[in-house]
Amino acid sequence: DAQAGGVAPGAALRGDIAAAKAAANDAYAFCAQEAIQLHGGVGFTWEYDPHLYFKRAQASLAQFGSTPQLLEWIARHAIDNGTSRHDAVPASLHASMATRPSAARTGALQ
């Protein structure tokens, strides 16, 4: 965690991180949904693991930002040529992150 160590990532790195997270969101959600579909009705029961991946994908979207939120941040950052006054975290993400601990730190997504 760069910010916990006192080192804030640069604007270009934040853009790359947001793009990677947006792509990962879509891939994770797709794989989780396909696993549920593949297993049929039992895919969402406690006897099989696909429900865990599906729920973790949903928790990741809620905790770290959905794909539309991240793409909006990337677009706004690109339009402002990297000098946006909104350069940090989008307000919608900032409010949710301020009210709960990082899921990665609490082990919720492990």
N, C-alpha and C positions, 0 to 999 in steps of 0.2 A: 504494500500500500504506500504509494509515493507520498501522499499528503500526510499520512501518519508519521512518516519519517522526516517531515519538514521540507521535502523537496516537491514543489508543484510541477507537474508536467507542462511543457510548453504548449502553445496554441496548436501547432501542427500535430504534435503527439496526441493532444486531446481529440482532434479531428479524426486521426487514425484509429484511436481507441473507440470512438463513437461509431465509426464505420464498421469496425470489426464486431462490435457488440450488436449492431443492427443486423449484420449478416448471421451472426451466431443465434440471435433471437429467432430468426426465420427457420434456420436449420434445426434448432432444438425443438421448436414447436412442430415442425413438419415430421421429424422423426418420432416424437412422442405420440402425435396423432396417428401416424401410420402403424405404430406398435399396438395402439389400442384397437385400431381397425383390423389388424392382422389377427389378433387374439379374439376378436369378436366380443361377445358379452362378458366373458371371463377376464378380458383385458383390464377392466376397471374394478375388479374385485380384489380382495386382500390376498388371495392365493397366488397371484401373479404380480410381477414387478412393474409392468408398463404403467400402471396408475401412479407409481412413484415418480417416474420420469415426466409424466404429463403434469402432475402437481408441481414438481420442481420447475418445469418450464414456465408455468403460470406465475409461480412465486418470483422467478427471475425477472419476468416482465414487470411485475409490480414493484419489485425492489430496486432494480437498476435501470428502469426505463424501457418503454415499449419501442418498437421499431419506428412508428410514426413520430414519437417524441424525439428520438435520436436523429432521424432524418431531418426534422425541422431544425434542430440545433445545427446540424452540418450545413444546411442550406443557408440559414441566417448567418453563420460564420463565413461561408463562402461569399455571400453577397456583400458583407461588410469588409471583405478582403482581410480577414483575420484581426480586425481592430474593433470588433463589436463590443459595445458596452455590456452586452449579455455574454461575454466571453467565457464565463465560468459555467455554472450548471443552469439549465433551464429552470424557471421558477416552479413549474409543476413537479420536476424531479427534486429540486431543492427542498420543497416543503415536505415531501414524503421521506426524504433521507434524514431530515432533521428530527422527525418524530420517532424513528425506530433505528436500532443499531444495524450495522452492516450484516447482512445475511451471511456473508463469507466469514465474518468474525465470529458469529454465533454458531456456525456450523450447520445452519439450516439447509444449505444446498450441497452438503457433502454426502 
